[in-house]
Amino acid sequence: MPKLIRNQSLKSLHTFGVEAKAKHYYELNSEIDVFDFLTEIDDIAKPLYILGGGANTLFTSNFKGSIVKMNMQGITLMHQDEDYYYVEANAGVNWDDFVAYCVENKYYGAENLVAIPGTVGAAPIQNIGAYGVEAKDIIHMVYFYNIDNFMLNQLEAKSCKFGYRDSIFKNELKDKVLINKVLFKLSKKPNFKLSYGKINEVLEQKGVSAPQISDIANTIREIRGEKLPDVKKIGNAGSFFKNPIITIEQLNIIKKDFPKVVSYAISDTEVKLAAGWLIDNAGLKGYAIGGASVHQNQALVLINSDNATGHDVVALSQYIQKEIKQIYGVDLMPEVVFV
Ligand SMILES: Cc1cc2nc3c(=O)[nH]c(=O)nc-3n(C[C@H](O)[C@H](O)[C@H](O)COP(=O)(O)OP(=O)(O)OC[C@H]3O[C@@H](n4cnc5c(N)ncnc54)[C@H](O)[C@@H]3O)c2cc1C
């Protein structure tokens, strides 16, 4: 049975870095640990919270149940066919290490998802995405244990109900499963997506006309580094809110008062609004409550600027939601999981 640690500080176990303690804490380092843990599940303090790298988690107060950190390591090339490599990565693998492995081996498809903090096991949960690519584009199969009956299950990508920062694991299977590994399908041929954001522009500035996979990963890493605060220096969880999806009719109403509102068409009838623009335009950059504030360079990122408590961050996020609703009539939904 994995070792039980009591009264574990969670400060260094989530990227917001606010102080909170877990009554019980376990680290699962192997399949055997997972099996032993599930076998003893009746005696484990509840509720459970499954933790990866804590890059999308905000601990708002002390946790009275058990935090279960998924720490299983290992990346394996399982097989290949004419067009694809099939690579399996265990849940605890650092996501950026997985992307680096793909880039180094010229397995194409993951390169735009470089420098996203967190673990492989969490990638399917909110279908992480960046620079025009989402995890769903390269996930082939997700393997997970059902916490209730210890059964090992698998779901093909098409059954995972992936959507914008969404999946079956945030809905029907929320809090019911422990993802232990993910099988990825990576292309043998490049199919680079360079039109998103400043990728093309920066490649041109560097004089790269025929980019290799490593050029793209390095360029996106640089662009991200300029925009987002480094979690090692400033506590944050990346984009705090999802970009709201509204109808074109709603957009036209907003445009009457805010003609410069930033939006991206996602279908003939709907658009995604840039939540960062809404917050910035509301004059909230730098706005602070207690030790939490809105980042000066990137309004979508809330930061732990001065020993914030979880309550400070929650209060700030609620204030922003209230303001955005009042100004634009739009609901902002957090991307970050409050625990
Ligand atoms: C600076 C910064 C930049 C970011 N940029 C992006 C970005 O570009 N795109 C993007 O999509 N996200 C981004 N994020 C958010 C974050 O990186 C992702 O959500 C990432 O997948 C979180 O991984 P994690 O392991 O830290 O998850 P955690 O925060 O540990 O957990 C997140 C959720 O997944 C569940 N979970 C975790 N592991 C498992 C498992 N093995 N089995 C079952 N449930 C599990 C948790 O219970 C929780 O509900 C960013 C975050 C930061 C700090």
The ligand as a Gaussian input file, in Angstrom:
#p B3LYP/6-31G(d) Opt

LIG

0 1
 C        1.519000      28.885000     -17.084000
 C        0.407000      27.956000     -17.501000
 C        0.061000      27.866000     -18.835000
 C       -0.976000      27.020000     -19.240000
 N       -1.279000      26.953000     -20.565000
 C       -2.269000      26.124000     -20.977000
 C       -2.582000      26.015000     -22.366000
 O       -1.944000      26.629000     -23.217000
 N       -3.599000      25.191000     -22.719000
 C       -4.304000      24.469000     -21.803000
 O       -5.218000      23.736000     -22.203000
 N       -4.011000      24.540000     -20.478000
 C       -3.021000      25.343000     -20.050000
 N       -2.730000      25.433000     -18.715000
 C       -3.496000      24.637000     -17.749000
 C       -2.804000      23.302000     -17.364000
 O       -1.483000      23.303000     -17.821000
 C       -3.537000      22.100000     -17.954000
 O       -4.876000      22.087000     -17.536000
 C       -2.877000      20.786000     -17.547000
 O       -3.478000      19.714000     -18.226000
 C       -2.949000      20.546000     -16.049000
 O       -2.266000      19.356000     -15.766000
 P       -2.002000      18.922000     -14.279000
 O       -1.382000      17.576000     -14.296000
 O       -1.231000      19.956000     -13.579000
 O       -3.495000      18.864000     -13.727000
 P       -4.027000      19.094000     -12.243000
 O       -4.160000      20.544000     -11.986000
 O       -3.231000      18.310000     -11.283000
 O       -5.479000      18.453000     -12.382000
 C       -6.424000      19.039000     -13.255000
 C       -7.689000      18.180000     -13.280000
 O       -7.389000      16.885000     -13.787000
 C       -7.672000      15.865000     -12.822000
 N       -6.603000      14.866000     -12.975000
 C       -5.273000      15.109000     -13.059000
 N       -4.611000      13.960000     -13.302000
 C       -5.543000      12.978000     -13.348000
 C       -5.482000      11.565000     -13.557000
 N       -4.335000      10.929000     -13.794000
 N       -6.640000      10.860000     -13.526000
 C       -7.825000      11.479000     -13.301000
 N       -7.943000      12.809000     -13.105000
 C       -6.812000      13.550000     -13.133000
 C       -7.679000      16.585000     -11.490000
 O       -8.467000      15.886000     -10.541000
 C       -8.276000      17.926000     -11.895000
 O       -9.667000      17.814000     -12.026000
 C       -1.680000      26.252000     -18.283000
 C       -1.314000      26.326000     -16.931000
 C       -0.278000      27.156000     -16.543000
 C        0.122000      27.200000     -15.098000

